[in-house]
Amino acid sequence: MGKQQVVGRLVWSMAILRIVLNDQVLEPEHVCQNCPLASHSGAPRWLRGRLGCGHPTQRGDAQEPLAFECAMGFRVVALR
């Protein structure tokens, strides 16, 4: 495994997650704390660049952040 791949994984493991609504951007802790699929601390299940409680969505281009739809229907984006 090359050094660049390891660095990429480290960056994504430390991604900042946000919930995107039509007119708001929220921290996941405000939304996920009541979700039965969230971690013990009420955070999304984020592991190795993947949202464990959702699935990836289509990206328009490489400049857009990674985007997911959680099991509850919210759009979650990962920012580096």
Residue frames as a rotation matrix with the C-alpha (Angstrom) as fourth column:
MET 1
0.585 0.811 0.000 0.00
0.811 -0.585 0.000 0.00
0.000 0.000 -1.000 0.00
GLY 2
-0.195 -0.692 0.695 1.46
0.667 -0.613 -0.423 3.36
0.719 0.381 0.582 -1.01
LYS 3
-0.776 -0.198 -0.599 1.98
0.601 -0.523 -0.605 6.28
-0.193 -0.829 0.525 1.32
GLN 4
-0.889 0.455 0.048 -0.50
-0.391 -0.811 0.435 8.42
0.237 0.368 0.899 -0.60
GLN 5
-0.166 0.864 -0.475 -3.30
0.044 0.488 0.872 5.88
0.985 0.123 -0.119 -0.08
VAL 6
-0.266 0.016 -0.964 -2.67
0.922 0.294 -0.250 5.79
0.280 -0.956 -0.093 3.67
VAL 7
-0.952 -0.098 -0.290 -2.78
0.186 -0.937 -0.294 9.58
-0.243 -0.334 0.911 3.86
GLY 8
-0.649 0.760 -0.024 -6.06
-0.405 -0.320 0.856 9.62
0.643 0.566 0.516 1.90
ARG 9
-0.026 0.639 -0.769 -7.63
0.512 0.669 0.539 7.17
0.859 -0.380 -0.344 4.32
LEU 10
-0.545 -0.231 -0.806 -6.49
0.834 -0.251 -0.492 9.23
-0.089 -0.940 0.329 7.29
VAL 11
-0.979 0.204 0.006 -8.00
-0.199 -0.963 0.180 12.36
0.043 0.175 0.984 5.78
TRP 12
-0.315 0.927 -0.203 -11.35
-0.340 0.089 0.936 10.71
0.886 0.364 0.287 5.15
SER 13
-0.153 0.266 -0.952 -11.40
0.773 0.633 0.053 9.06
0.616 -0.727 -0.302 8.57
MET 14
-0.596 -0.118 -0.795 -11.17
0.673 -0.614 -0.413 12.59
-0.439 -0.780 0.445 10.01
ALA 15
-0.648 0.393 0.652 -13.79
0.448 -0.496 0.744 14.10
0.616 0.774 0.145 7.70
ILE 16
-0.868 0.480 -0.126 -16.23
-0.214 -0.591 -0.778 16.71
-0.448 -0.648 0.616 8.95
LEU 17
-0.669 0.703 0.243 -19.79
0.721 0.532 0.445 15.50
0.184 0.473 -0.862 8.47
ARG 18
-0.834 0.490 -0.253 -22.75
-0.364 -0.834 -0.414 17.80
-0.414 -0.253 0.875 7.92
ILE 19
-0.299 0.850 0.434 -26.47
0.786 0.477 -0.393 17.26
-0.541 0.223 -0.811 7.33
VAL 20
-0.984 -0.038 -0.173 -27.69
-0.071 -0.808 0.585 19.31
-0.162 0.588 0.793 4.36
LEU 21
-0.105 0.991 0.080 -31.33
0.687 0.130 -0.715 20.39
-0.719 -0.020 -0.695 4.20
ASN 22
0.412 0.336 0.847 -32.92
0.889 -0.350 -0.294 22.68
0.198 0.875 -0.443 1.60
ASP 23
0.579 -0.107 0.808 -32.01
0.027 -0.988 -0.150 25.88
0.815 0.109 -0.570 3.43
GLN 24
0.730 -0.318 0.606 -29.81
-0.679 -0.227 0.699 24.72
-0.084 -0.921 -0.381 6.32
VAL 25
0.098 -0.737 -0.669 -26.56
-0.141 0.655 -0.742 22.95
0.985 0.167 -0.039 7.09
LEU 26
0.743 0.299 0.599 -26.61
-0.622 -0.022 0.783 21.20
0.248 -0.954 0.169 10.47
GLU 27
-0.508 -0.839 0.194 -24.10
-0.844 0.438 -0.310 19.37
0.175 -0.321 -0.931 12.61
PRO 28
-0.330 0.386 -0.861 -24.99
-0.166 0.875 0.456 15.66
0.929 0.294 -0.225 12.75
GLU 29
-0.912 -0.072 -0.403 -25.21
0.361 0.324 -0.875 15.68
0.194 -0.943 -0.270 16.55
HIS 30
-0.720 0.688 -0.088 -28.34
-0.565 -0.656 -0.501 17.85
-0.402 -0.311 0.861 16.30
VAL 31
0.063 0.744 -0.665 -30.07
-0.955 0.238 0.175 15.33
0.289 0.624 0.726 14.02
CYS 32
-0.135 -0.239 -0.962 -28.52
-0.309 0.932 -0.188 11.94
0.941 0.272 -0.200 14.77
GLN 33
-0.823 -0.286 0.491 -28.84
-0.532 0.085 -0.842 11.94
0.200 -0.954 -0.222 18.56
ASN 34
-0.106 0.873 0.476 -32.38
-0.777 0.227 -0.588 10.54
-0.621 -0.432 0.654 18.31
CYS 35
0.269 0.163 -0.949 -31.62
-0.869 0.466 -0.167 8.05
0.415 0.870 0.267 15.53
PRO 36
0.804 0.073 0.589 -31.62
-0.404 0.794 0.453 4.36
-0.435 -0.603 0.669 16.53
LEU 37
0.844 -0.512 0.161 -28.80
0.486 0.601 -0.635 3.73
0.228 0.613 0.756 14.02
ALA 38
0.566 -0.646 0.512 -26.42
-0.486 -0.763 -0.425 6.33
0.666 -0.008 -0.746 15.51
SER 39
-0.323 -0.779 -0.537 -23.43
0.201 0.498 -0.843 5.51
0.925 -0.381 -0.005 17.68
HIS 40
-0.019 0.261 -0.965 -23.59
0.975 0.220 0.040 5.53
0.223 -0.940 -0.258 21.49
SER 41
-0.630 -0.330 -0.702 -22.66
0.543 -0.834 -0.095 9.21
-0.555 -0.441 0.705 21.46
GLY 42
0.387 0.892 -0.235 -25.41
0.362 -0.381 -0.851 10.13
-0.848 0.244 -0.470 18.98
ALA 43
-0.171 -0.534 -0.828 -23.06
-0.665 -0.558 0.497 10.54
-0.727 0.635 -0.259 16.03
PRO 44
0.710 0.374 -0.597 -23.37
-0.703 0.430 -0.567 9.01
0.045 0.822 0.568 12.55
ARG 45
0.613 -0.490 0.620 -21.59
0.112 0.831 0.545 5.69
-0.782 -0.264 0.564 12.08
TRP 46
0.825 -0.427 -0.372 -18.63
-0.543 -0.413 -0.731 6.96
0.159 0.805 -0.572 10.04
LEU 47
0.459 -0.693 0.556 -15.81
-0.096 0.584 0.806 4.48
-0.883 -0.424 0.202 9.44
ARG 48
-0.403 -0.797 0.450 -13.01
0.401 0.288 0.870 4.56
-0.822 0.531 0.204 6.87
GLY 49
-0.902 -0.016 -0.431 -14.70
-0.309 -0.672 0.673 7.05
-0.301 0.741 0.601 4.57
ARG 50
-0.648 0.729 -0.222 -18.09
0.207 0.449 0.869 5.33
0.733 0.517 -0.442 4.60
LEU 51
-0.445 0.630 0.636 -21.38
-0.883 -0.426 -0.196 6.11
0.147 -0.649 0.746 6.30
GLY 52
-0.995 -0.058 -0.078 -22.38
-0.041 0.980 -0.193 2.88
0.088 -0.189 -0.978 8.00
CYS 53
-0.443 0.894 -0.066 -25.99
0.410 0.136 -0.902 3.98
-0.798 -0.426 -0.427 8.47
GLY 54
0.470 0.601 -0.646 -26.62
-0.353 -0.543 -0.762 5.03
-0.809 0.586 -0.044 4.85
HIS 55
0.313 -0.339 0.887 -25.56
0.797 0.602 -0.051 4.68
-0.516 0.723 0.458 1.24
PRO 56
-0.676 -0.644 -0.359 -23.52
0.318 -0.694 0.646 6.84
-0.665 0.322 0.674 -1.19
THR 57
0.584 0.806 -0.094 -25.34
0.289 -0.315 -0.904 9.18
-0.758 0.501 -0.417 -3.57
GLN 58
0.439 -0.367 0.820 -24.33
0.887 0.034 -0.460 10.33
0.141 0.930 0.341 -7.04
ARG 59
-0.007 -0.525 -0.851 -21.67
0.411 -0.777 0.476 13.05
-0.912 -0.346 0.221 -7.18
GLY 60
0.911 0.366 -0.189 -21.85
0.024 -0.505 -0.863 15.68
-0.411 0.782 -0.469 -9.91
ASP 61
0.620 -0.783 -0.049 -18.08
-0.140 -0.049 -0.989 16.05
0.772 0.620 -0.141 -10.22
ALA 62
0.111 -0.691 -0.715 -14.87
0.736 0.540 -0.408 15.40
0.668 -0.481 0.568 -8.31
GLN 63
-0.699 -0.387 0.601 -15.01
-0.009 -0.836 -0.549 18.85
0.715 -0.389 0.581 -6.69
GLU 64
0.283 0.871 0.402 -18.22
-0.610 -0.159 0.776 18.05
0.740 -0.465 0.487 -4.82
PRO 65
-0.449 -0.437 0.779 -17.90
-0.889 0.303 -0.343 16.51
-0.086 -0.847 -0.524 -1.36
LEU 66
-0.905 0.194 -0.379 -18.70
0.144 0.977 0.157 12.86
0.401 0.087 -0.912 -0.75
ALA 67
-0.426 0.838 0.340 -22.44
-0.895 -0.446 -0.023 12.64
0.132 -0.314 0.940 -0.22
PHE 68
-0.948 0.177 -0.263 -24.60
0.217 0.967 -0.133 9.98
0.231 -0.183 -0.955 1.37
GLU 69
-0.057 0.948 0.315 -28.24
-0.640 -0.276 0.717 9.44
0.766 -0.161 0.622 2.18
CYS 70
-0.853 -0.244 0.461 -28.73
-0.521 0.446 -0.728 8.13
-0.029 -0.861 -0.507 5.68
ALA 71
-0.832 0.531 -0.161 -31.31
0.505 0.845 0.177 5.48
0.230 0.066 -0.971 6.53
MET 72
-0.246 0.756 -0.606 -33.59
0.650 -0.335 -0.682 8.21
-0.719 -0.562 -0.409 7.89
GLY 73
0.472 0.480 0.740 -33.51
0.881 -0.216 -0.422 10.07
-0.042 0.850 -0.524 4.54
PHE 74
0.796 -0.240 -0.556 -31.16
-0.068 -0.948 0.312 12.95
-0.601 -0.210 -0.771 5.38
ARG 75
0.769 -0.619 0.162 -28.37
0.238 0.041 -0.971 14.03
0.594 0.784 0.179 3.01
VAL 76
0.778 -0.606 -0.167 -24.99
0.137 -0.096 0.986 13.74
-0.614 -0.790 0.009 4.74
VAL 77
0.810 -0.582 0.072 -21.86
-0.056 -0.200 -0.978 15.27
0.584 0.788 -0.195 3.21
ALA 78
0.630 -0.713 -0.308 -18.25
0.677 0.310 0.667 14.60
-0.380 -0.629 0.678 4.20
LEU 79
0.910 -0.365 0.195 -15.88
-0.225 -0.832 -0.507 17.56
0.348 0.418 -0.839 4.04
ARG 80
0.349 -0.867 -0.357 -12.12
0.807 0.471 -0.356 17.20
0.477 -0.164 0.864 4.21
